[in-house]
């Protein structure tokens, strides 16, 4: 049983109809675990696993941005804000 849940992030992710919610939500179940809800997928991660996952996402984001920067502008895709953050 969770004593408290803190929502760390919540974002709408597109307008395509899907079977479940069209959002991304990350929750901190204080002292227990982190839940990531993405459409019909739910990840239940320990805090250490979440931190390792977040590090890998940050590395992948850097690689994607570097790859996008090397493409001509007409070949870059702008989807869900990809490549548009500073």
PyMOL Python script that loads the backbone (N, CA, C, O; Angstrom):
from pymol import cmd

cmd.read_pdbstr("""\
ATOM      1  N   UNK A   1       0.835  -1.183   0.000  1.00  0.00           N
ATOM      2  CA  UNK A   1       0.000   0.000   0.000  1.00  0.00           C
ATOM      3  C   UNK A   1       0.876   1.243   0.000  1.00  0.00           C
ATOM      4  O   UNK A   1       1.816   1.348   0.788  1.00  0.00           O
ATOM      5  N   UNK A   2       0.571   2.168  -0.871  1.00  0.00           N
ATOM      6  CA  UNK A   2       1.350   3.394  -0.962  1.00  0.00           C
ATOM      7  C   UNK A   2       0.820   4.436   0.009  1.00  0.00           C
ATOM      8  O   UNK A   2      -0.379   4.716   0.049  1.00  0.00           O
ATOM      9  N   UNK A   3       1.717   4.998   0.782  1.00  0.00           N
ATOM     10  CA  UNK A   3       1.326   6.040   1.723  1.00  0.00           C
ATOM     11  C   UNK A   3       0.993   7.316   0.967  1.00  0.00           C
ATOM     12  O   UNK A   3       0.032   8.012   1.295  1.00  0.00           O
ATOM     13  N   UNK A   4       1.803   7.620  -0.057  1.00  0.00           N
ATOM     14  CA  UNK A   4       1.611   8.840  -0.814  1.00  0.00           C
ATOM     15  C   UNK A   4       2.154   8.645  -2.225  1.00  0.00           C
ATOM     16  O   UNK A   4       3.165   7.968  -2.412  1.00  0.00           O
ATOM     17  N   UNK A   5       1.498   9.225  -3.207  1.00  0.00           N
ATOM     18  CA  UNK A   5       1.952   9.189  -4.593  1.00  0.00           C
ATOM     19  C   UNK A   5       2.128  10.622  -5.055  1.00  0.00           C
ATOM     20  O   UNK A   5       1.206  11.430  -4.941  1.00  0.00           O
ATOM     21  N   UNK A   6       3.308  10.946  -5.578  1.00  0.00           N
ATOM     22  CA  UNK A   6       3.583  12.271  -6.105  1.00  0.00           C
ATOM     23  C   UNK A   6       3.735  12.150  -7.616  1.00  0.00           C
ATOM     24  O   UNK A   6       4.570  11.386  -8.100  1.00  0.00           O
ATOM     25  N   UNK A   7       2.934  12.899  -8.357  1.00  0.00           N
ATOM     26  CA  UNK A   7       3.035  12.878  -9.814  1.00  0.00           C
ATOM     27  C   UNK A   7       4.225  13.731 -10.219  1.00  0.00           C
ATOM     28  O   UNK A   7       4.240  14.936  -9.967  1.00  0.00           O
ATOM     29  N   UNK A   8       5.227  13.115 -10.846  1.00  0.00           N
ATOM     30  CA  UNK A   8       6.443  13.807 -11.240  1.00  0.00           C
ATOM     31  C   UNK A   8       6.309  14.477 -12.595  1.00  0.00           C
ATOM     32  O   UNK A   8       6.918  15.521 -12.830  1.00  0.00           O
ATOM     33  N   UNK A   9       5.523  13.896 -13.490  1.00  0.00           N
ATOM     34  CA  UNK A   9       5.338  14.469 -14.822  1.00  0.00           C
ATOM     35  C   UNK A   9       4.055  13.936 -15.416  1.00  0.00           C
ATOM     36  O   UNK A   9       3.625  12.824 -15.110  1.00  0.00           O
ATOM     37  N   UNK A  10       3.443  14.750 -16.276  1.00  0.00           N
ATOM     38  CA  UNK A  10       2.242  14.321 -16.983  1.00  0.00           C
ATOM     39  C   UNK A  10       2.164  15.144 -18.264  1.00  0.00           C
ATOM     40  O   UNK A  10       2.217  16.373 -18.215  1.00  0.00           O
ATOM     41  N   UNK A  11       2.038  14.479 -19.403  1.00  0.00           N
ATOM     42  CA  UNK A  11       2.023  15.180 -20.672  1.00  0.00           C
ATOM     43  C   UNK A  11       1.139  14.451 -21.669  1.00  0.00           C
ATOM     44  O   UNK A  11       1.177  13.224 -21.754  1.00  0.00           O
ATOM     45  N   UNK A  12       0.342  15.199 -22.423  1.00  0.00           N
ATOM     46  CA  UNK A  12      -0.421  14.598 -23.520  1.00  0.00           C
ATOM     47  C   UNK A  12       0.561  14.264 -24.627  1.00  0.00           C
ATOM     48  O   UNK A  12       1.491  15.027 -24.887  1.00  0.00           O
ATOM     49  N   UNK A  13       0.358  13.119 -25.285  1.00  0.00           N
ATOM     50  CA  UNK A  13       1.329  12.668 -26.278  1.00  0.00           C
ATOM     51  C   UNK A  13       0.671  12.298 -27.593  1.00  0.00           C
ATOM     52  O   UNK A  13       0.709  11.141 -28.011  1.00  0.00           O
ATOM     53  N   UNK A  14       0.084  13.256 -28.229  1.00  0.00           N
ATOM     54  CA  UNK A  14      -0.457  13.000 -29.549  1.00  0.00           C
ATOM     55  C   UNK A  14      -1.967  12.921 -29.555  1.00  0.00           C
ATOM     56  O   UNK A  14      -2.617  12.902 -28.510  1.00  0.00           O
ATOM     57  N   UNK A  15      -2.501  12.876 -30.747  1.00  0.00           N
ATOM     58  CA  UNK A  15      -3.945  12.880 -30.911  1.00  0.00           C
ATOM     59  C   UNK A  15      -4.466  11.622 -31.591  1.00  0.00           C
ATOM     60  O   UNK A  15      -5.663  11.515 -31.854  1.00  0.00           O
ATOM     61  N   UNK A  16      -3.590  10.674 -31.878  1.00  0.00           N
ATOM     62  CA  UNK A  16      -4.034   9.441 -32.515  1.00  0.00           C
ATOM     63  C   UNK A  16      -4.905   8.655 -31.543  1.00  0.00           C
ATOM     64  O   UNK A  16      -4.562   8.514 -30.369  1.00  0.00           O
ATOM     65  N   UNK A  17      -6.041   8.140 -32.037  1.00  0.00           N
ATOM     66  CA  UNK A  17      -6.866   7.332 -31.130  1.00  0.00           C
ATOM     67  C   UNK A  17      -6.147   6.031 -30.762  1.00  0.00           C
ATOM     68  O   UNK A  17      -5.608   5.339 -31.625  1.00  0.00           O
ATOM     69  N   UNK A  18      -6.150   5.727 -29.516  1.00  0.00           N
ATOM     70  CA  UNK A  18      -5.533   4.488 -29.025  1.00  0.00           C
ATOM     71  C   UNK A  18      -6.503   3.824 -28.070  1.00  0.00           C
ATOM     72  O   UNK A  18      -7.511   4.412 -27.681  1.00  0.00           O
ATOM     73  N   UNK A  19      -6.197   2.623 -27.704  1.00  0.00           N
ATOM     74  CA  UNK A  19      -7.092   1.878 -26.824  1.00  0.00           C
ATOM     75  C   UNK A  19      -7.193   2.516 -25.436  1.00  0.00           C
ATOM     76  O   UNK A  19      -8.260   2.500 -24.821  1.00  0.00           O
ATOM     77  N   UNK A  20      -6.105   3.068 -24.951  1.00  0.00           N
ATOM     78  CA  UNK A  20      -6.097   3.649 -23.611  1.00  0.00           C
ATOM     79  C   UNK A  20      -5.707   5.120 -23.676  1.00  0.00           C
ATOM     80  O   UNK A  20      -5.677   5.715 -24.753  1.00  0.00           O
ATOM     81  N   UNK A  21      -5.417   5.687 -22.549  1.00  0.00           N
ATOM     82  CA  UNK A  21      -5.103   7.106 -22.434  1.00  0.00           C
ATOM     83  C   UNK A  21      -4.017   7.529 -23.419  1.00  0.00           C
ATOM     84  O   UNK A  21      -3.154   6.740 -23.801  1.00  0.00           O
ATOM     85  N   UNK A  22      -4.086   8.780 -23.811  1.00  0.00           N
ATOM     86  CA  UNK A  22      -3.078   9.347 -24.695  1.00  0.00           C
ATOM     87  C   UNK A  22      -2.180  10.262 -23.878  1.00  0.00           C
ATOM     88  O   UNK A  22      -2.106  11.461 -24.144  1.00  0.00           O
ATOM     89  N   UNK A  23      -1.512   9.715 -22.905  1.00  0.00           N
ATOM     90  CA  UNK A  23      -0.671  10.555 -22.058  1.00  0.00           C
ATOM     91  C   UNK A  23       0.506   9.764 -21.517  1.00  0.00           C
ATOM     92  O   UNK A  23       0.544   8.535 -21.564  1.00  0.00           O
ATOM     93  N   UNK A  24       1.455  10.512 -21.006  1.00  0.00           N
ATOM     94  CA  UNK A  24       2.607   9.953 -20.311  1.00  0.00           C
ATOM     95  C   UNK A  24       2.557  10.504 -18.898  1.00  0.00           C
ATOM     96  O   UNK A  24       2.472  11.716 -18.702  1.00  0.00           O
ATOM     97  N   UNK A  25       2.609   9.614 -17.906  1.00  0.00           N
ATOM     98  CA  UNK A  25       2.578  10.043 -16.515  1.00  0.00           C
ATOM     99  C   UNK A  25       3.664   9.293 -15.757  1.00  0.00           C
ATOM    100  O   UNK A  25       3.822   8.082 -15.912  1.00  0.00           O
ATOM    101  N   UNK A  26       4.405  10.023 -14.938  1.00  0.00           N
ATOM    102  CA  UNK A  26       5.441   9.424 -14.095  1.00  0.00           C
ATOM    103  C   UNK A  26       5.086   9.748 -12.653  1.00  0.00           C
ATOM    104  O   UNK A  26       4.896  10.911 -12.298  1.00  0.00           O
ATOM    105  N   UNK A  27       4.996   8.710 -11.820  1.00  0.00           N
ATOM    106  CA  UNK A  27       4.601   8.882 -10.422  1.00  0.00           C
ATOM    107  C   UNK A  27       5.677   8.340  -9.495  1.00  0.00           C
ATOM    108  O   UNK A  27       6.287   7.304  -9.759  1.00  0.00           O
ATOM    109  N   UNK A  28       5.893   9.055  -8.415  1.00  0.00           N
ATOM    110  CA  UNK A  28       6.783   8.598  -7.348  1.00  0.00           C
ATOM    111  C   UNK A  28       5.906   8.071  -6.230  1.00  0.00           C
ATOM    112  O   UNK A  28       5.220   8.843  -5.560  1.00  0.00           O
ATOM    113  N   UNK A  29       5.922   6.775  -6.024  1.00  0.00           N
ATOM    114  CA  UNK A  29       5.221   6.163  -4.892  1.00  0.00           C
ATOM    115  C   UNK A  29       6.198   6.203  -3.724  1.00  0.00           C
ATOM    116  O   UNK A  29       6.989   5.284  -3.510  1.00  0.00           O
ATOM    117  N   UNK A  30       6.117   7.273  -2.994  1.00  0.00           N
ATOM    118  CA  UNK A  30       7.126   7.676  -2.022  1.00  0.00           C
ATOM    119  C   UNK A  30       7.653   6.499  -1.207  1.00  0.00           C
ATOM    120  O   UNK A  30       6.905   5.802  -0.522  1.00  0.00           O
ATOM    121  N   UNK A  31       8.962   6.303  -1.304  1.00  0.00           N
ATOM    122  CA  UNK A  31       9.638   5.281  -0.535  1.00  0.00           C
ATOM    123  C   UNK A  31       9.538   3.878  -1.092  1.00  0.00           C
ATOM    124  O   UNK A  31      10.143   2.958  -0.542  1.00  0.00           O
ATOM    125  N   UNK A  32       8.784   3.685  -2.179  1.00  0.00           N
ATOM    126  CA  UNK A  32       8.598   2.331  -2.690  1.00  0.00           C
ATOM    127  C   UNK A  32       9.131   2.157  -4.106  1.00  0.00           C
ATOM    128  O   UNK A  32      10.056   1.376  -4.329  1.00  0.00           O
ATOM    129  N   UNK A  33       8.554   2.879  -5.065  1.00  0.00           N
ATOM    130  CA  UNK A  33       8.918   2.666  -6.455  1.00  0.00           C
ATOM    131  C   UNK A  33       8.465   3.846  -7.307  1.00  0.00           C
ATOM    132  O   UNK A  33       7.828   4.779  -6.819  1.00  0.00           O
ATOM    133  N   UNK A  34       8.805   3.783  -8.579  1.00  0.00           N
ATOM    134  CA  UNK A  34       8.383   4.769  -9.563  1.00  0.00           C
ATOM    135  C   UNK A  34       7.507   4.050 -10.585  1.00  0.00           C
ATOM    136  O   UNK A  34       7.867   2.978 -11.071  1.00  0.00           O
ATOM    137  N   UNK A  35       6.364   4.637 -10.907  1.00  0.00           N
ATOM    138  CA  UNK A  35       5.491   4.100 -11.956  1.00  0.00           C
ATOM    139  C   UNK A  35       5.568   5.016 -13.167  1.00  0.00           C
ATOM    140  O   UNK A  35       5.477   6.237 -13.041  1.00  0.00           O
ATOM    141  N   UNK A  36       5.735   4.423 -14.332  1.00  0.00           N
ATOM    142  CA  UNK A  36       5.664   5.154 -15.590  1.00  0.00           C
ATOM    143  C   UNK A  36       4.470   4.597 -16.347  1.00  0.00           C
ATOM    144  O   UNK A  36       4.422   3.402 -16.638  1.00  0.00           O
ATOM    145  N   UNK A  37       3.507   5.452 -16.669  1.00  0.00           N
ATOM    146  CA  UNK A  37       2.325   5.067 -17.435  1.00  0.00           C
ATOM    147  C   UNK A  37       2.465   5.690 -18.819  1.00  0.00           C
ATOM    148  O   UNK A  37       2.554   6.912 -18.938  1.00  0.00           O
ATOM    149  N   UNK A  38       2.487   4.876 -19.856  1.00  0.00           N
ATOM    150  CA  UNK A  38       2.545   5.351 -21.239  1.00  0.00           C
ATOM    151  C   UNK A  38       1.490   4.597 -22.027  1.00  0.00           C
ATOM    152  O   UNK A  38       1.644   3.410 -22.313  1.00  0.00           O
ATOM    153  N   UNK A  39       0.416   5.296 -22.374  1.00  0.00           N
ATOM    154  CA  UNK A  39      -0.729   4.687 -23.044  1.00  0.00           C
ATOM    155  C   UNK A  39      -1.168   3.430 -22.302  1.00  0.00           C
ATOM    156  O   UNK A  39      -1.610   3.541 -21.159  1.00  0.00           O
ATOM    157  N   UNK A  40      -1.071   2.253 -22.888  1.00  0.00           N
ATOM    158  CA  UNK A  40      -1.530   1.055 -22.188  1.00  0.00           C
ATOM    159  C   UNK A  40      -0.381   0.271 -21.554  1.00  0.00           C
ATOM    160  O   UNK A  40      -0.533  -0.912 -21.247  1.00  0.00           O
ATOM    161  N   UNK A  41       0.763   0.922 -21.359  1.00  0.00           N
ATOM    162  CA  UNK A  41       1.935   0.289 -20.747  1.00  0.00           C
ATOM    163  C   UNK A  41       2.178   0.906 -19.372  1.00  0.00           C
ATOM    164  O   UNK A  41       2.126   2.126 -19.218  1.00  0.00           O
ATOM    165  N   UNK A  42       2.443   0.068 -18.381  1.00  0.00           N
ATOM    166  CA  UNK A  42       2.786   0.553 -17.040  1.00  0.00           C
ATOM    167  C   UNK A  42       4.074  -0.117 -16.603  1.00  0.00           C
ATOM    168  O   UNK A  42       4.162  -1.344 -16.552  1.00  0.00           O
ATOM    169  N   UNK A  43       5.084   0.705 -16.286  1.00  0.00           N
ATOM    170  CA  UNK A  43       6.349   0.190 -15.769  1.00  0.00           C
ATOM    171  C   UNK A  43       6.399   0.450 -14.275  1.00  0.00           C
ATOM    172  O   UNK A  43       6.078   1.548 -13.820  1.00  0.00           O
ATOM    173  N   UNK A  44       6.793  -0.540 -13.524  1.00  0.00           N
ATOM    174  CA  UNK A  44       6.921  -0.453 -12.078  1.00  0.00           C
ATOM    175  C   UNK A  44       8.404  -0.662 -11.778  1.00  0.00           C
ATOM    176  O   UNK A  44       8.897  -1.789 -11.836  1.00  0.00           O
ATOM    177  N   UNK A  45       9.115   0.421 -11.459  1.00  0.00           N
ATOM    178  CA  UNK A  45      10.569   0.361 -11.302  1.00  0.00           C
ATOM    179  C   UNK A  45      10.988   0.733  -9.886  1.00  0.00           C
ATOM    180  O   UNK A  45      10.388   1.599  -9.249  1.00  0.00           O
ATOM    181  N   UNK A  46      12.028   0.063  -9.410  1.00  0.00           N
ATOM    182  CA  UNK A  46      12.632   0.505  -8.154  1.00  0.00           C
ATOM    183  C   UNK A  46      13.267   1.872  -8.425  1.00  0.00           C
ATOM    184  O   UNK A  46      13.451   2.256  -9.580  1.00  0.00           O
ATOM    185  N   UNK A  47      13.592   2.588  -7.378  1.00  0.00           N
ATOM    186  CA  UNK A  47      14.191   3.911  -7.564  1.00  0.00           C
ATOM    187  C   UNK A  47      15.530   3.789  -8.292  1.00  0.00           C
ATOM    188  O   UNK A  47      15.823   4.597  -9.174  1.00  0.00           O
ATOM    189  N   UNK A  48      16.341   2.798  -7.940  1.00  0.00           N
ATOM    190  CA  UNK A  48      17.626   2.614  -8.629  1.00  0.00           C
ATOM    191  C   UNK A  48      17.431   2.259 -10.101  1.00  0.00           C
ATOM    192  O   UNK A  48      18.146   2.766 -10.966  1.00  0.00           O
ATOM    193  N   UNK A  49      16.461   1.386 -10.385  1.00  0.00           N
ATOM    194  CA  UNK A  49      16.175   1.038 -11.782  1.00  0.00           C
ATOM    195  C   UNK A  49      15.674   2.252 -12.556  1.00  0.00           C
ATOM    196  O   UNK A  49      16.044   2.448 -13.714  1.00  0.00           O
ATOM    197  N   UNK A  50      14.834   3.069 -11.920  1.00  0.00           N
ATOM    198  CA  UNK A  50      14.341   4.276 -12.587  1.00  0.00           C
ATOM    199  C   UNK A  50      15.481   5.227 -12.911  1.00  0.00           C
ATOM    200  O   UNK A  50      15.533   5.778 -14.011  1.00  0.00           O
ATOM    201  N   UNK A  51      16.393   5.427 -11.970  1.00  0.00           N
ATOM    202  CA  UNK A  51      17.521   6.328 -12.208  1.00  0.00           C
ATOM    203  C   UNK A  51      18.410   5.818 -13.348  1.00  0.00           C
ATOM    204  O   UNK A  51      18.884   6.606 -14.166  1.00  0.00           O
ATOM    205  N   UNK A  52      18.636   4.495 -13.401  1.00  0.00           N
ATOM    206  CA  UNK A  52      19.413   3.915 -14.505  1.00  0.00           C
ATOM    207  C   UNK A  52      18.669   4.088 -15.831  1.00  0.00           C
ATOM    208  O   UNK A  52      19.279   4.412 -16.850  1.00  0.00           O
ATOM    209  N   UNK A  53      17.354   3.873 -15.816  1.00  0.00           N
ATOM    210  CA  UNK A  53      16.530   4.052 -17.013  1.00  0.00           C
ATOM    211  C   UNK A  53      16.583   5.511 -17.482  1.00  0.00           C
ATOM    212  O   UNK A  53      16.748   5.777 -18.672  1.00  0.00           O
ATOM    213  N   UNK A  54      16.444   6.448 -16.547  1.00  0.00           N
ATOM    214  CA  UNK A  54      16.481   7.875 -16.888  1.00  0.00           C
ATOM    215  C   UNK A  54      17.831   8.263 -17.487  1.00  0.00           C
ATOM    216  O   UNK A  54      17.886   9.060 -18.424  1.00  0.00           O
ATOM    217  N   UNK A  55      18.920   7.706 -16.954  1.00  0.00           N
ATOM    218  CA  UNK A  55      20.248   7.976 -17.516  1.00  0.00           C
ATOM    219  C   UNK A  55      20.332   7.492 -18.955  1.00  0.00           C
ATOM    220  O   UNK A  55      20.874   8.191 -19.812  1.00  0.00           O
ATOM    221  N   UNK A  56      19.806   6.310 -19.227  1.00  0.00           N
ATOM    222  CA  UNK A  56      19.852   5.766 -20.589  1.00  0.00           C
ATOM    223  C   UNK A  56      18.969   6.564 -21.548  1.00  0.00           C
ATOM    224  O   UNK A  56      19.317   6.734 -22.717  1.00  0.00           O
ATOM    225  N   UNK A  57      17.835   7.052 -21.060  1.00  0.00           N
ATOM    226  CA  UNK A  57      16.973   7.899 -21.894  1.00  0.00           C
ATOM    227  C   UNK A  57      17.699   9.197 -22.234  1.00  0.00           C
ATOM    228  O   UNK A  57      17.633   9.661 -23.372  1.00  0.00           O
ATOM    229  N   UNK A  58      18.388   9.786 -21.264  1.00  0.00           N
ATOM    230  CA  UNK A  58      19.138  11.021 -21.508  1.00  0.00           C
ATOM    231  C   UNK A  58      20.258  10.784 -22.532  1.00  0.00           C
ATOM    232  O   UNK A  58      20.498  11.634 -23.389  1.00  0.00           O
ATOM    233  N   UNK A  59      20.932   9.653 -22.448  1.00  0.00           N
ATOM    234  CA  UNK A  59      21.991   9.317 -23.417  1.00  0.00           C
ATOM    235  C   UNK A  59      21.391   9.160 -24.811  1.00  0.00           C
ATOM    236  O   UNK A  59      21.932   9.680 -25.786  1.00  0.00           O
ATOM    237  N   UNK A  60      20.268   8.440 -24.904  1.00  0.00           N
ATOM    238  CA  UNK A  60      19.604   8.240 -26.195  1.00  0.00           C
ATOM    239  C   UNK A  60      19.122   9.571 -26.768  1.00  0.00           C
ATOM    240  O   UNK A  60      19.213   9.794 -27.975  1.00  0.00           O
ATOM    241  N   UNK A  61      18.612  10.454 -25.913  1.00  0.00           N
ATOM    242  CA  UNK A  61      18.154  11.771 -26.362  1.00  0.00           C
ATOM    243  C   UNK A  61      19.316  12.555 -26.971  1.00  0.00           C
ATOM    244  O   UNK A  61      19.154  13.181 -28.018  1.00  0.00           O
ATOM    245  N   UNK A  62      20.473  12.527 -26.334  1.00  0.00           N
ATOM    246  CA  UNK A  62      21.651  13.212 -26.870  1.00  0.00           C
ATOM    247  C   UNK A  62      22.074  12.649 -28.215  1.00  0.00           C
ATOM    248  O   UNK A  62      22.441  13.397 -29.121  1.00  0.00           O
ATOM    249  N   UNK A  63      22.023  11.326 -28.342  1.00  0.00           N
ATOM    250  CA  UNK A  63      22.396  10.696 -29.614  1.00  0.00           C
ATOM    251  C   UNK A  63      21.409  11.049 -30.720  1.00  0.00           C
ATOM    252  O   UNK A  63      21.810  11.301 -31.857  1.00  0.00           O
ATOM    253  N   UNK A  64      20.110  11.067 -30.387  1.00  0.00           N
ATOM    254  CA  UNK A  64      19.097  11.438 -31.375  1.00  0.00           C
ATOM    255  C   UNK A  64      19.277  12.878 -31.837  1.00  0.00           C
ATOM    256  O   UNK A  64      19.167  13.166 -33.029  1.00  0.00           O
ATOM    257  N   UNK A  65      19.552  13.781 -30.907  1.00  0.00           N
ATOM    258  CA  UNK A  65      19.758  15.186 -31.266  1.00  0.00           C
ATOM    259  C   UNK A  65      20.987  15.345 -32.153  1.00  0.00           C
ATOM    260  O   UNK A  65      20.964  16.113 -33.115  1.00  0.00           O
ATOM    261  N   UNK A  66      22.055  14.628 -31.836  1.00  0.00           N
ATOM    262  CA  UNK A  66      23.263  14.697 -32.657  1.00  0.00           C
ATOM    263  C   UNK A  66      22.990  14.144 -34.053  1.00  0.00           C
ATOM    264  O   UNK A  66      23.443  14.707 -35.050  1.00  0.00           O
ATOM    265  N   UNK A  67      22.250  13.043 -34.119  1.00  0.00           N
ATOM    266  CA  UNK A  67      21.919  12.443 -35.405  1.00  0.00           C
ATOM    267  C   UNK A  67      21.034  13.395 -36.218  1.00  0.00           C
ATOM    268  O   UNK A  67      21.243  13.563 -37.419  1.00  0.00           O
ATOM    269  N   UNK A  68      20.060  14.009 -35.570  1.00  0.00           N
ATOM    270  CA  UNK A  68      19.155  14.932 -36.259  1.00  0.00           C
ATOM    271  C   UNK A  68      19.907  16.153 -36.774  1.00  0.00           C
ATOM    272  O   UNK A  68      19.620  16.658 -37.859  1.00  0.00           O
ATOM    273  N   UNK A  69      20.867  16.620 -35.991  1.00  0.00           N
ATOM    274  CA  UNK A  69      21.633  17.797 -36.408  1.00  0.00           C
ATOM    275  C   UNK A  69      22.441  17.522 -37.672  1.00  0.00           C
ATOM    276  O   UNK A  69      22.741  18.446 -38.428  1.00  0.00           O
ATOM    277  N   UNK A  70      22.792  16.263 -37.903  1.00  0.00           N
ATOM    278  CA  UNK A  70      23.585  15.923 -39.084  1.00  0.00           C
ATOM    279  C   UNK A  70      22.719  15.728 -40.331  1.00  0.00           C
ATOM    280  O   UNK A  70      23.248  15.629 -41.438  1.00  0.00           O
ATOM    281  N   UNK A  71      21.397  15.672 -40.162  1.00  0.00           N
ATOM    282  CA  UNK A  71      20.496  15.497 -41.297  1.00  0.00           C
ATOM    283  C   UNK A  71      20.168  16.836 -41.945  1.00  0.00           C
ATOM    284  O   UNK A  71      20.151  17.862 -41.265  1.00  0.00           O
ATOM    285  N   UNK A  72      19.907  16.839 -43.248  1.00  0.00           N
ATOM    286  CA  UNK A  72      19.423  18.073 -43.859  1.00  0.00           C
ATOM    287  C   UNK A  72      18.053  18.414 -43.265  1.00  0.00           C
ATOM    288  O   UNK A  72      17.304  17.505 -42.908  1.00  0.00           O
ATOM    289  N   UNK A  73      17.707  19.704 -43.151  1.00  0.00           N
ATOM    290  CA  UNK A  73      16.454  20.106 -42.495  1.00  0.00           C
ATOM    291  C   UNK A  73      15.214  19.414 -43.042  1.00  0.00           C
ATOM    292  O   UNK A  73      14.297  19.114 -42.278  1.00  0.00           O
ATOM    293  N   UNK A  74      15.163  19.156 -44.331  1.00  0.00           N
ATOM    294  CA  UNK A  74      13.960  18.535 -44.904  1.00  0.00           C
ATOM    295  C   UNK A  74      13.789  17.079 -44.485  1.00  0.00           C
ATOM    296  O   UNK A  74      12.702  16.525 -44.646  1.00  0.00           O
ATOM    297  N   UNK A  75      14.832  16.446 -43.952  1.00  0.00           N
ATOM    298  CA  UNK A  75      14.734  15.049 -43.532  1.00  0.00           C
ATOM    299  C   UNK A  75      14.471  14.903 -42.040  1.00  0.00           C
ATOM    300  O   UNK A  75      14.256  13.790 -41.560  1.00  0.00           O
ATOM    301  N   UNK A  76      14.485  15.996 -41.304  1.00  0.00           N
ATOM    302  CA  UNK A  76      14.230  15.933 -39.863  1.00  0.00           C
ATOM    303  C   UNK A  76      12.747  15.801 -39.615  1.00  0.00           C
ATOM    304  O   UNK A  76      11.938  16.475 -40.251  1.00  0.00           O
ATOM    305  N   UNK A  77      12.395  14.936 -38.693  1.00  0.00           N
ATOM    306  CA  UNK A  77      10.979  14.741 -38.344  1.00  0.00           C
ATOM    307  C   UNK A  77      10.691  15.501 -37.062  1.00  0.00           C
ATOM    308  O   UNK A  77      11.485  15.480 -36.122  1.00  0.00           O
ATOM    309  N   UNK A  78       9.578  16.153 -37.035  1.00  0.00           N
ATOM    310  CA  UNK A  78       9.152  16.859 -35.817  1.00  0.00           C
ATOM    311  C   UNK A  78       7.894  16.169 -35.324  1.00  0.00           C
ATOM    312  O   UNK A  78       6.790  16.455 -35.787  1.00  0.00           O
ATOM    313  N   UNK A  79       8.073  15.268 -34.390  1.00  0.00           N
ATOM    314  CA  UNK A  79       6.953  14.500 -33.868  1.00  0.00           C
ATOM    315  C   UNK A  79       7.063  14.437 -32.352  1.00  0.00           C
ATOM    316  O   UNK A  79       8.114  14.072 -31.823  1.00  0.00           O
ATOM    317  N   UNK A  80       6.008  14.783 -31.657  1.00  0.00           N
ATOM    318  CA  UNK A  80       5.966  14.780 -30.190  1.00  0.00           C
ATOM    319  C   UNK A  80       7.047  15.659 -29.587  1.00  0.00           C
ATOM    320  O   UNK A  80       7.503  15.407 -28.472  1.00  0.00           O
ATOM    321  N   UNK A  81       7.464  16.697 -30.320  1.00  0.00           N
ATOM    322  CA  UNK A  81       8.477  17.600 -29.789  1.00  0.00           C
ATOM    323  C   UNK A  81       9.894  17.073 -29.965  1.00  0.00           C
ATOM    324  O   UNK A  81      10.843  17.679 -29.468  1.00  0.00           O
ATOM    325  N   UNK A  82      10.050  15.958 -30.663  1.00  0.00           N
ATOM    326  CA  UNK A  82      11.375  15.382 -30.857  1.00  0.00           C
ATOM    327  C   UNK A  82      12.269  16.371 -31.604  1.00  0.00           C
ATOM    328  O   UNK A  82      11.859  16.942 -32.615  1.00  0.00           O
ATOM    329  N   UNK A  83      13.448  16.565 -31.122  1.00  0.00           N
ATOM    330  CA  UNK A  83      14.475  17.441 -31.692  1.00  0.00           C
ATOM    331  C   UNK A  83      14.139  18.933 -31.544  1.00  0.00           C
ATOM    332  O   UNK A  83      14.835  19.770 -32.119  1.00  0.00           O
ATOM    333  N   UNK A  84      13.121  19.272 -30.810  1.00  0.00           N
ATOM    334  CA  UNK A  84      12.750  20.683 -30.709  1.00  0.00           C
ATOM    335  C   UNK A  84      13.121  21.303 -29.367  1.00  0.00           C
ATOM    336  O   UNK A  84      13.009  22.519 -29.210  1.00  0.00           O
ATOM    337  N   UNK A  85      13.550  20.524 -28.418  1.00  0.00           N
ATOM    338  CA  UNK A  85      13.937  21.083 -27.126  1.00  0.00           C
ATOM    339  C   UNK A  85      15.318  21.676 -27.226  1.00  0.00           C
ATOM    340  O   UNK A  85      16.137  21.229 -28.028  1.00  0.00           O
ATOM    341  N   UNK A  86      15.584  22.689 -26.409  1.00  0.00           N
ATOM    342  CA  UNK A  86      16.906  23.301 -26.421  1.00  0.00           C
ATOM    343  C   UNK A  86      17.820  22.618 -25.422  1.00  0.00           C
ATOM    344  O   UNK A  86      18.984  22.999 -25.289  1.00  0.00           O
TER     345      UNK A  86
END
""", "prot")
cmd.dss("prot")
cmd.show_as("cartoon", "prot")
cmd.util.cbc("prot")
cmd.orient("prot")
